[in-house]
């Protein structure tokens, strides 16, 4: 087939002419300072943890409202029958959007610390989260957990609350799992015995939760171990906020590390009676550079 070069050149000239006269408008973006942000949207699930009352849930909050995300061309924009619009992207809200934010943050921390366990990464994300305002979120920790995720800070948490599979085996056995149920979770030959019977309060978790009955006197001890991942030689001092009616103490209140990877143990004790249905407190380990914050939530369960 003989090519018509004159036609090709003429068409190209028309295209070039059209492009020369193309116009676009760029509008100035509007930045709004939302004094309430960040806050948890009303349709997000709330705690407490219905299965294990003394493990705080949720762990953390992440962006999940009006998120630009990829969208399947199989489904319409609105997912309503008769809507034939197909787009590769859509604006979506929900846990399905907060989850990839948290997953990406975990992968970001993992890229800096490839040998860290999932528990260590979770600890880093929780203890470095932005503290949130309970006046805006009346459910407090039952809405946002440890706070709003802060990936950049999470790569250098200072201390981590690490946990191995055996720690969770002890936890599950202490929760009443028998060997057959346990092996359905672990997929190995783990078994529940006296030596592997732990308590929920000694699971090395980065947060503290305690359920109680109305007017009941509280006396509970939590044992924790923190691992130094900050400065080789560092001293951390504990700062505790205690609500009225409760006495929260940490022993020892000073942890002195001499090397990276060193583990030191402490005990947190909660005593007193609860006047409100729920109160919030916190423990912060501070070495002058890192502020390792754990939420403490005490609440009344009515039977």
C-alpha positions as CSV (number, residue, x, y, z in Angstrom):
1,X,0.0,0.0,0.0
2,X,1.4,3.3,-1.1
3,X,1.6,5.9,1.7
4,X,0.2,9.3,1.2
5,X,3.0,11.3,2.8
6,X,1.3,14.6,1.9
7,X,-1.8,13.6,3.8
8,X,0.2,12.5,6.8
9,X,2.1,15.7,7.0
10,X,-1.1,17.8,6.5
11,X,-2.9,15.9,9.3
12,X,0.2,16.4,11.6
13,X,0.1,20.1,10.9
14,X,-3.6,20.2,11.9
15,X,-2.8,18.4,15.1
16,X,0.1,20.7,15.9
17,X,-2.1,23.7,15.2
18,X,-4.8,22.4,17.5
19,X,-2.3,21.7,20.3
20,X,-0.9,25.2,19.9
21,X,-4.3,26.7,20.6
22,X,-5.2,24.3,23.4
23,X,-6.1,25.9,26.7
24,X,-6.4,24.7,30.3
25,X,-7.4,26.3,33.6
26,X,-5.6,25.6,36.8
27,X,-7.6,26.7,39.8
28,X,-6.1,27.6,43.2
29,X,-6.7,24.9,45.7
30,X,-8.4,25.7,49.0
31,X,-6.9,24.6,52.2
32,X,-9.2,24.3,55.2
33,X,-8.0,24.0,58.8
34,X,-10.3,21.5,60.5
35,X,-9.8,22.0,64.2
36,X,-11.6,18.8,64.9
37,X,-9.3,16.6,62.8
38,X,-8.3,13.9,63.2
39,X,-11.4,12.3,64.5
40,X,-13.1,9.0,64.0
41,X,-16.1,8.9,61.7
42,X,-19.4,7.8,63.2
43,X,-19.7,4.6,61.1
44,X,-16.4,3.2,62.3
45,X,-16.6,0.3,64.7
46,X,-16.0,1.0,68.4
47,X,-14.6,-1.1,71.3
48,X,-14.5,-2.6,73.8
49,X,-13.2,-6.0,72.7
50,X,-16.1,-8.4,73.0
51,X,-14.0,-11.5,73.2
52,X,-11.1,-10.5,75.5
53,X,-12.3,-7.6,77.6
54,X,-8.8,-6.7,78.9
55,X,-7.1,-6.3,75.5
56,X,-7.8,-2.8,74.1
57,X,-9.4,-2.6,70.7
58,X,-9.1,-0.9,68.3
59,X,-5.3,-0.7,68.3
60,X,-4.9,2.5,66.2
61,X,-6.7,4.8,63.7
62,X,-5.7,5.6,60.2
63,X,-7.2,7.7,57.3
64,X,-10.3,6.0,55.9
65,X,-12.8,8.6,54.7
66,X,-13.0,9.9,51.1
67,X,-9.9,8.1,49.9
68,X,-9.0,8.1,46.2
69,X,-8.4,4.4,45.5
70,X,-8.3,2.0,42.5
71,X,-11.6,0.5,41.4
72,X,-12.5,-2.5,39.5
73,X,-13.9,-1.9,36.0
74,X,-16.2,-4.9,36.5
75,X,-18.3,-2.8,38.9
76,X,-20.0,0.5,38.3
77,X,-19.1,3.6,40.2
78,X,-22.2,3.4,42.5
79,X,-22.6,-0.4,42.4
80,X,-26.3,0.3,41.6
81,X,-28.0,-1.8,39.0
82,X,-28.4,0.2,35.8
83,X,-25.4,2.4,36.4
84,X,-23.0,1.7,33.4
85,X,-20.3,4.1,34.4
86,X,-16.8,2.4,34.6
87,X,-13.8,4.1,36.1
88,X,-10.4,2.8,37.3
89,X,-10.5,5.0,40.4
90,X,-13.2,5.9,42.9
91,X,-13.6,7.8,46.2
92,X,-14.1,5.2,49.0
93,X,-14.6,5.3,52.7
94,X,-14.4,2.6,55.4
95,X,-12.1,0.2,57.2
96,X,-11.1,-1.1,53.8
97,X,-9.4,2.2,53.2
98,X,-7.9,2.6,56.7
99,X,-6.4,-0.9,56.5
100,X,-4.2,-0.3,53.5
101,X,-2.9,2.9,55.1
102,X,-1.9,0.9,58.2
103,X,-0.5,-1.9,56.0
104,X,1.6,0.6,54.1
105,X,2.9,2.2,57.3
106,X,3.8,-1.3,58.6
107,X,5.7,-2.0,55.4
108,X,7.4,1.3,55.7
109,X,8.6,0.5,59.2
110,X,9.6,-3.0,58.0
111,X,11.8,-1.5,55.3
112,X,13.9,0.2,58.0
113,X,13.8,-2.8,60.4
114,X,13.6,-6.0,58.2
115,X,14.2,-8.3,61.2
116,X,11.5,-6.9,63.4
117,X,8.5,-9.2,64.3
118,X,4.9,-8.2,63.5
119,X,4.4,-7.5,67.2
120,X,7.4,-5.1,67.2
121,X,6.1,-3.2,64.2
122,X,2.7,-3.0,65.8
123,X,4.3,-1.6,69.0
124,X,6.2,1.0,67.0
125,X,3.1,2.2,65.2
126,X,1.0,2.3,68.4
127,X,3.5,4.0,70.8
128,X,4.3,6.7,68.3
129,X,0.8,7.5,67.2
130,X,-0.6,11.1,67.5
131,X,-2.6,11.4,70.7
132,X,-6.3,12.2,69.9
133,X,-8.9,14.2,71.8
134,X,-11.5,12.4,73.8
135,X,-13.7,15.6,73.8
136,X,-14.1,15.2,70.0
137,X,-14.3,11.4,70.2
138,X,-16.4,10.6,73.3
139,X,-15.6,6.9,73.1
140,X,-11.9,7.8,73.5
141,X,-9.7,4.8,73.1
142,X,-12.7,2.7,72.1
143,X,-12.8,4.9,69.0
144,X,-9.1,5.5,68.2
145,X,-7.0,3.1,70.3
146,X,-3.5,4.4,70.7
147,X,-4.2,7.4,68.4
148,X,-3.7,8.4,64.8
149,X,-1.0,6.6,62.9
150,X,2.3,8.5,62.4
151,X,4.5,6.4,60.0
152,X,7.5,8.7,60.0
153,X,7.9,8.7,63.8
154,X,7.3,4.9,63.9
155,X,10.6,4.1,62.3
156,X,12.4,5.3,65.5
157,X,10.1,4.4,68.4
158,X,12.9,4.2,71.0
159,X,11.4,1.2,72.8
160,X,9.2,-1.7,71.6
161,X,6.9,-4.2,73.3
162,X,7.9,-7.3,71.4
163,X,6.1,-10.7,71.5
164,X,6.9,-14.1,70.1
165,X,4.5,-16.9,69.0
166,X,5.0,-18.6,72.4
167,X,3.6,-15.5,74.1
168,X,0.4,-15.8,72.2
169,X,0.2,-19.5,72.8
170,X,0.4,-18.8,76.6
171,X,-2.3,-16.1,76.1
172,X,-4.7,-18.3,74.2
173,X,-4.2,-21.2,76.7
174,X,-5.0,-18.7,79.5
175,X,-8.1,-17.7,77.7
176,X,-9.4,-21.2,77.9
177,X,-8.2,-22.7,74.6
178,X,-7.5,-26.5,74.7
179,X,-4.8,-28.1,72.6
180,X,-7.1,-28.9,69.7
181,X,-8.4,-25.4,69.4
182,X,-4.9,-24.0,69.9
183,X,-3.5,-26.1,67.0
184,X,-6.3,-24.8,64.7
185,X,-4.8,-21.3,65.2
186,X,-1.0,-22.2,65.3
187,X,-1.0,-24.9,62.7
188,X,1.7,-26.8,64.6
189,X,2.1,-29.1,67.5
190,X,1.7,-26.5,70.2
191,X,-0.2,-27.7,73.3
192,X,-1.9,-26.2,76.4
193,X,-0.3,-27.2,79.6
194,X,0.4,-25.7,83.0
195,X,3.7,-24.3,81.7
196,X,1.9,-22.5,78.8
197,X,-1.0,-21.1,80.8
198,X,-0.6,-17.4,80.8
199,X,-2.8,-14.4,81.7
200,X,-4.1,-11.7,79.4
201,X,-2.5,-9.1,81.7
202,X,1.0,-10.4,81.1
203,X,0.7,-10.5,77.3
204,X,3.4,-8.1,76.2
205,X,1.0,-5.7,74.5
206,X,1.7,-1.9,73.9
207,X,-1.6,-0.9,75.6
208,X,-3.4,-1.5,78.9
209,X,-7.1,-2.3,79.3
210,X,-9.0,-3.3,82.4
211,X,-12.7,-4.2,82.7
212,X,-14.3,-3.9,86.1
213,X,-17.7,-4.1,87.9
214,X,-19.5,-1.0,89.3
215,X,-18.1,0.1,92.6
216,X,-15.6,-2.8,92.6
217,X,-12.2,-2.1,94.2
218,X,-9.5,-2.5,91.5
219,X,-6.1,-4.1,92.1
220,X,-4.4,-5.4,89.0
221,X,-0.8,-5.8,88.0
222,X,0.5,-5.9,84.4
223,X,4.0,-7.2,83.7
224,X,5.7,-5.9,80.6
225,X,9.1,-6.1,78.9
226,X,10.5,-3.3,76.6
227,X,13.4,-3.7,74.2
228,X,15.7,-0.8,73.5
229,X,15.9,0.1,69.8
230,X,16.8,3.8,70.3
231,X,20.1,4.9,71.7
232,X,22.6,2.3,73.0
233,X,23.0,4.1,76.3
234,X,19.8,5.7,77.4
235,X,17.7,6.3,80.5
236,X,13.9,6.4,80.3
237,X,11.7,7.9,83.0
238,X,8.0,6.9,83.3
239,X,5.3,9.5,83.4
240,X,1.8,8.3,84.2
241,X,-1.5,10.2,84.0
242,X,-4.0,8.9,86.5
243,X,-7.7,9.8,86.6
244,X,-9.5,10.6,89.8
245,X,-10.2,7.6,91.9
246,X,-7.4,5.5,90.5
247,X,-3.8,5.1,91.5
248,X,-1.5,4.0,88.7
249,X,2.2,3.2,89.5
250,X,5.1,1.9,87.5
251,X,7.9,-0.1,89.1
252,X,10.7,0.6,88.4
253,X,9.9,4.1,87.2
254,X,13.3,4.5,85.6
255,X,14.8,2.1,83.0
256,X,18.5,2.5,82.2
257,X,19.8,0.7,79.1
258,X,23.4,0.0,78.2
259,X,23.1,-1.5,74.7
260,X,20.7,-1.9,71.8
261,X,18.5,-4.9,71.9
262,X,18.6,-5.0,75.7
263,X,15.3,-6.0,77.5
264,X,14.1,-4.6,80.7
265,X,11.0,-5.5,82.7
266,X,8.6,-3.3,84.6
267,X,5.2,-3.7,86.3
268,X,2.2,-1.4,86.1
269,X,-0.3,-1.5,88.9
270,X,-3.8,0.0,88.8
271,X,-5.7,0.4,92.1
272,X,-8.8,2.2,93.2
273,X,-12.5,2.4,92.3
274,X,-14.1,3.7,89.2
275,X,-16.7,6.5,89.3
276,X,-17.3,6.9,85.6
277,X,-18.2,4.2,83.0
278,X,-14.8,4.7,81.4
279,X,-11.6,6.6,82.1
280,X,-8.5,7.2,80.1
281,X,-4.9,7.3,81.3
282,X,-1.5,6.8,79.8
283,X,2.1,5.7,80.4
284,X,4.9,7.5,78.6
285,X,8.5,6.4,78.7
286,X,10.7,9.4,77.9
287,X,14.5,9.6,77.4
288,X,14.5,13.2,76.2
289,X,14.3,12.1,72.6
290,X,11.7,9.4,72.4
291,X,8.3,9.5,74.0
292,X,7.0,5.9,74.1
293,X,3.3,6.3,74.9
294,X,0.8,3.5,75.8
295,X,-2.9,4.2,76.4
296,X,-4.5,2.9,79.6
297,X,-8.2,2.3,79.6
298,X,-10.3,1.3,82.6
299,X,-14.1,0.7,82.1
300,X,-17.1,-0.7,83.8
301,X,-18.8,-3.8,82.4
302,X,-22.4,-4.3,83.5
303,X,-23.7,-7.9,83.5
